């Protein structure tokens, strides 16, 4: 068998079930990867190899599979510090719901992964596994980089604007942001109650489906016909870098040759209102969510985040009410207009991962879909300048997660041929 740390979660699960792979051997291979690479990648916020080696995983669909957990999601046996000095040494009493159900299904928590401060702006030390001079993206920096570096076959991330899709694309892995509310958020350090979504980064679309199904009970299957694809450049297309414009000129033809019915799809002009509504909801809700931190330890919040939170607190209450009305109206409108397609194809990020780790990249191609509460999946789609990964994003209507994941697997397979 090849290095177990290179296996997808699905392949590792099959090998464990068949007796060809011991869970302990898989954990050891993953720990070896961390030991070899994390001095540069710096994806782990907490790791205790002895704790991993002593695990006694439950039987279940995820038996013995190691998983990384973004450090805004609570773990009862590991610190949860949210990348904030305010919470240094914090040890929750209970697992977050998504962690508890993963353990109940047999998963082993390898460790906590680096997040930006409270999953917002101020980045951690994580670098891109493909080029340490570049960002891995954020805010789920460590989860994306850890999957790409072989630390674990899948990991939990969260998304408020583009924090799953963008880093997954930058790191060349699969990222899945489910329909809003699909994976329970209890025990997550919640910032925006209208936006925050727990999702998965993994080596394959099937891995994302495996973890999500195990913790939600959903049936996430496969497509049985050729898809109807809407190619959506979206109102923010001018932000696309040359390499992604070229990618988007090429990919629809690849899908058409694979049997898809492909045509252009433009969002109605009214969807441009999300450009204003999203930051209002994100920053006002986040400021209110951090009431204790803002009241008792404001000076320990980074200047970058504090500026946004103070802006949020300065907004009139009516601004949040109006923005939520915009969200609800456009969510319903999108559900209606997307019915004619099996999925929408759009960009995952403006281009390849930017140089430097002080900025995690622009979520401009993500916030629209996050605001609409729809499922999104990014799959690797070749390389751009410097050999850095590129991705394309598959979007479907609310609750159509089964279709989004299935068609994402179909797109990934078509792009590999």
C-alpha positions in Angstrom: 0.0 0.0 0.0 1.2 3.5 -0.8 1.8 6.0 2.1 -1.4 5.9 4.1 -1.2 9.7 4.6 -1.8 10.1 0.9 -5.1 8.2 0.9 -8.5 9.8 0.5 -10.8 9.3 3.5 -13.0 7.0 1.4 -10.0 4.8 0.3 -8.6 4.7 3.9 -12.1 3.7 5.3 -12.3 0.9 2.8 -8.7 -0.3 3.6 -9.5 -0.2 7.4 -12.8 -2.1 6.9 -11.0 -4.7 4.8 -8.2 -5.2 7.4 -5.5 -3.9 5.0 -4.8 -0.8 7.1 -4.7 -0.4 10.9 -6.1 2.9 12.1 -2.9 3.4 14.2 -0.8 3.0 11.1 -2.8 5.7 9.4 -2.5 8.1 12.4 1.3 7.5 12.5 1.7 8.3 8.8 -0.3 11.5 9.3 1.8 12.5 12.4 4.9 11.8 10.3 3.7 14.3 7.7 3.0 16.9 10.4 6.5 16.4 11.9 8.1 16.6 8.4 6.2 19.7 7.2 4.7 21.8 9.9 7.8 23.7 10.7 7.2 25.5 7.4 3.4 25.0 6.8 2.4 25.9 10.4 -1.1 24.6 9.9 -1.6 23.2 13.4 -2.8 25.3 16.4 -2.7 22.3 18.7 -1.3 18.8 18.4 -0.5 16.1 21.0 0.8 13.0 19.3 0.5 10.9 22.5 -3.2 11.8 22.7 -3.7 10.7 19.1 -1.9 7.4 19.6 -4.0 6.6 22.7 -7.3 7.1 20.9 -9.9 4.3 21.0 -12.2 5.2 18.1 -15.8 4.1 18.1 -17.2 1.8 15.4 -18.9 3.6 12.6 -18.7 5.1 9.1 -15.6 7.1 10.1 -13.9 4.5 12.2 -10.2 5.3 12.7 -10.2 8.3 10.2 -8.2 11.3 11.4 -9.7 14.7 11.1 -8.5 18.3 11.6 -10.8 20.7 13.4 -10.6 24.5 12.8 -9.8 26.3 16.1 -13.1 28.1 16.3 -14.9 24.8 16.9 -14.8 23.5 20.4 -13.1 20.3 21.5 -13.4 19.0 25.1 -10.0 17.5 25.2 -8.0 20.2 23.4 -7.7 23.9 23.8 -10.0 26.2 21.8 -8.4 29.6 21.5 -9.9 31.1 18.3 -6.5 32.6 17.5 -7.1 35.3 20.1 -5.0 36.2 23.1 -8.2 36.8 25.0 -8.9 33.0 24.9 -5.3 31.6 25.5 -5.5 28.4 27.3 -9.3 28.1 27.1 -10.4 24.5 27.6 -14.1 23.9 26.7 -16.1 21.5 28.8 -17.8 19.9 25.8 -17.2 19.1 22.1 -19.0 21.1 19.5 -21.9 19.2 18.0 -20.0 18.5 14.7 -17.0 17.2 16.6 -19.1 15.0 18.9 -21.0 13.4 16.0 -17.7 12.8 14.1 -16.3 11.1 17.2 -19.5 9.1 17.6 -19.0 7.9 14.0 -15.5 6.7 14.8 -13.3 9.7 13.7 -10.1 10.6 15.6 -9.4 14.3 16.1 -5.8 14.7 15.0 -5.6 18.2 16.3 -6.8 21.8 16.0 -6.0 23.8 12.9 -5.0 27.5 12.6 -7.7 30.0 12.0 -7.6 33.7 11.5 -8.6 35.7 14.6 -12.2 34.7 15.4 -12.3 33.4 11.7 -12.2 36.9 10.4 -9.3 39.0 9.2 -6.1 38.9 11.2 -4.2 35.9 9.9 -2.2 33.2 11.6 1.2 31.9 10.6 0.1 29.2 8.1 1.7 29.1 4.7 0.6 27.6 1.4 2.0 24.0 1.1 2.6 24.6 -2.6 4.7 27.7 -2.0 5.5 28.9 1.6 5.9 32.5 0.3 2.1 32.6 -0.4 -1.0 32.6 1.7 -3.1 29.4 2.1 -6.2 31.6 2.2 -8.4 32.1 5.2 -10.0 32.0 7.5 -9.8 28.2 7.4 -6.1 28.4 6.7 -4.8 25.4 8.7 -7.6 23.1 7.6 -7.0 23.7 3.9 -3.2 23.6 4.2 -3.3 20.5 6.4 -5.4 18.6 3.9 -3.1 19.7 1.1 0.0 18.7 3.1 -1.3 15.3 4.0 -1.9 15.8 7.7 -5.4 14.3 7.5 -7.7 13.3 4.7 -10.4 15.8 5.7 -11.0 18.7 8.1 -13.7 21.0 9.3 -13.7 24.6 8.2 -16.2 27.4 8.5 -17.4 30.1 6.1 -18.8 33.6 6.6 -17.7 35.1 3.3 -15.3 32.8 1.5 -13.4 31.0 4.2 -13.8 27.4 2.9 -14.0 27.8 -0.8 -11.2 30.3 -1.3 -8.5 28.5 0.8 -9.4 25.1 -0.6 -8.9 26.5 -4.1 -5.6 28.2 -3.2 -4.3 25.0 -1.7 -5.6 22.7 -4.5 -8.1 20.6 -2.4 -11.8 20.2 -2.4 -13.9 22.5 -0.3 -17.6 22.1 0.5 -19.8 24.8 2.1 -23.1 23.2 2.7 -26.5 24.8 2.6 -26.7 27.1 5.5 -27.5 25.2 8.7 -26.8 21.7 7.3 -24.0 20.9 9.8 -25.0 21.9 13.3 -23.1 25.0 14.6 -23.5 24.4 18.4 -20.1 24.8 20.0 -18.7 26.9 17.3 -17.4 30.4 18.2 -20.3 32.1 16.3 -19.7 35.5 14.7 -22.5 36.0 12.2 -25.7 34.1 12.9 -27.0 34.8 9.4 -23.9 33.6 7.6 -21.6 31.3 9.5 -21.6 27.8 8.1 -19.6 24.7 9.1 -18.2 22.8 6.1 -15.5 20.4 5.0 -12.2 20.4 3.2 -10.9 17.1 1.8 -8.9 15.3 -0.9 -12.1 14.4 -2.8 -15.7 15.3 -3.2 -16.6 11.8 -1.9 -14.6 12.5 1.3 -16.7 15.7 1.9 -19.9 13.7 1.3 -18.7 10.9 3.7 -18.0 13.2 6.6 -21.1 15.3 6.1 -23.4 12.3 5.8 -21.9 10.7 8.9 -22.6 13.8 11.1 -26.0 14.8 9.6 -27.6 11.5 8.4 -28.1 13.0 4.9 -28.1 10.8 1.8 -25.5 12.4 -0.5 -25.4 10.3 -3.7 -24.3 10.4 -7.3 -25.8 11.9 -10.5 -27.3 9.7 -13.2 -27.5 11.9 -16.2 -25.6 14.7 -18.0 -26.0 18.0 -16.3 -27.5 21.3 -17.3 -24.8 23.9 -16.5 -25.2 27.7 -16.1 -21.9 29.4 -16.6 -22.0 32.5 -14.2 -19.2 35.0 -14.3 -21.2 37.0 -11.7 -21.3 40.8 -11.2 -17.8 40.8 -9.8 -16.2 39.3 -12.9 -13.8 42.4 -13.3 -11.9 41.1 -10.2 -10.9 37.9 -12.1 -7.2 37.6 -12.8 -6.0 36.7 -16.3 -5.3 33.1 -15.2 -8.9 32.6 -14.0 -10.4 34.3 -17.0 -8.4 31.9 -19.2 -9.6 29.0 -17.0 -13.2 30.1 -17.4 -12.8 30.3 -21.2 -11.6 26.7 -21.2 -13.6 24.8 -18.6 -17.1 25.1 -20.1 -15.9 23.5 -23.3 -14.4 20.6 -21.3 -17.7 20.0 -19.6 -19.6 20.2 -22.9 -17.3 17.6 -24.4 -18.1 15.4 -21.4 -21.8 15.6 -22.2 -23.1 18.7 -20.3 -25.6 21.1 -21.7 -23.7 24.4 -21.1 -25.0 28.0 -21.5 -24.2 31.3 -20.0 -26.2 32.5 -16.9 -26.3 36.0 -15.6 -27.5 37.0 -12.1 -30.2 39.7 -12.4 -29.0 43.2 -11.6 -30.8 43.2 -8.2 -28.2 40.7 -6.8 -25.7 43.6 -6.8 -27.4 44.6 -3.5 -25.5 41.9 -1.8 -22.3 43.9 -2.1 -23.7 46.3 0.5 -25.9 43.9 2.5 -23.2 41.3 3.2 -20.7 43.5 5.0 -23.4 45.1 7.1 -24.7 41.7 8.2 -21.2 40.2 8.7 -19.8 43.1 10.7 -22.9 44.1 12.7 -23.6 40.5 13.8 -19.9 39.9 14.5 -19.6 43.0 16.7 -22.7 41.9 18.6 -21.4 38.3 18.9 -18.2 39.6 20.5 -20.0 41.6 23.2 -17.9 40.2 26.0 -14.6 40.6 24.2 -15.5 44.1 23.1 -16.6 45.1 26.6 -13.8 43.6 28.7 -10.8 43.1 26.4 -11.2 45.4 23.4 -7.5 46.3 23.4 -6.6 42.6 22.8 -8.5 42.4 19.6 -6.4 43.2 16.5 -6.6 46.6 15.1 -7.8 45.2 11.8 -10.7 43.4 13.3 -11.5 46.1 15.9 -11.9 48.7 13.1 -14.6 46.5 11.4 -16.3 45.7 14.7 -16.5 49.4 15.7 -17.9 50.1 12.2 -20.5 47.5 12.8 -21.5 48.9 16.1 -21.9 52.4 14.6 -24.5 51.2 12.1 -28.1 52.0 12.9 -30.3 49.0 13.9 -32.4 49.6 10.8 -29.4 48.8 8.5 -29.2 45.2 9.8 -33.0 44.8 9.5 -32.9 46.1 5.9 -29.9 43.9 5.0 -31.6 40.8 6.3 -34.7 41.7 4.2 -32.4 41.8 1.1 -30.9 38.4 2.0 -34.3 36.8 2.3 -35.7 38.3 -0.9 -32.7 37.3 -3.0 -32.4 33.8 -1.5 -36.0 33.1 -2.5 -35.4 34.7 -6.0 -32.2 32.6 -6.6 -34.0 29.4 -5.6 -36.6 30.1 -8.3 -34.2 31.1 -11.1 -31.6 28.3 -10.5 -34.2 25.5 -11.0 -33.5 25.4 -14.8 -29.9 24.2 -14.1 -28.4 21.3 -12.2 -25.7 23.6 -11.1 -24.0 27.0 -11.6 -20.4 27.1 -12.5 -18.4 30.1 -11.2 -15.0 31.0 -9.9 -13.6 29.9 -6.6 -11.2 32.8 -6.2 -9.9 35.8 -8.2 -6.7 34.0 -9.1 -3.9 31.9 -7.5 -3.0 32.4 -3.9 -1.5 35.9 -3.4 2.1 36.3 -2.3 2.7 36.9 1.4 0.8 35.6 4.5 -0.4 38.9 5.9 -3.5 38.8 3.7 -5.6 35.7 3.0 -7.1 36.9 -0.3 -10.3 38.4 -1.6 -13.6 36.6 -1.0 -15.2 38.6 -3.8 -16.3 35.4 -5.7 -17.7 33.8 -2.5 -19.8 36.3 -0.5 -22.7 36.2 -3.0 -23.2 32.5 -2.6 -22.6 32.5 1.1 -25.3 35.3 1.4 -27.7 33.1 -0.6 -27.3 30.2 1.9 -26.7 27.8 -1.0 -24.3 24.8 -1.2 -20.9 25.5 -2.9 -18.1 23.1 -3.7 -14.7 24.0 -5.2 -12.7 21.4 -7.1 -9.1 21.6 -8.4 -8.9 22.8 -12.0 -5.3 22.8 -13.0 -2.6 25.3 -12.3 -1.8 29.0 -12.9 1.3 31.1 -12.6 4.1 29.5 -10.7 2.3 26.2 -10.8 -0.1 27.3 -8.1 -3.5 25.6 -7.9 -6.7 27.0 -9.4 -10.3 25.9 -8.7 -13.8 26.2 -10.1 -16.9 26.5 -7.9 -20.1 24.4 -8.3 -23.2 26.1 -6.8 -26.7 24.8 -6.5 -30.0 25.8 -4.9 -30.7 25.7 -1.1 -31.0 22.1 0.2 -29.7 20.7 -3.1 -26.5 19.5 -1.4 -26.8 16.0 -2.8 -26.8 17.4 -6.3 -24.0 19.9 -5.6 -21.6 17.3 -4.3 -22.5 14.8 -7.0 -22.0 17.2 -9.8 -18.8 18.5 -8.3 -17.5 15.0 -8.5 -18.6 14.8 -12.1 -16.9 18.1 -12.9 -13.7 17.0 -11.1 -13.6 13.8 -13.2 -14.3 15.7 -16.4 -11.4 18.0 -15.7 -9.0 15.1 -15.0 -9.6 13.5 -18.4 
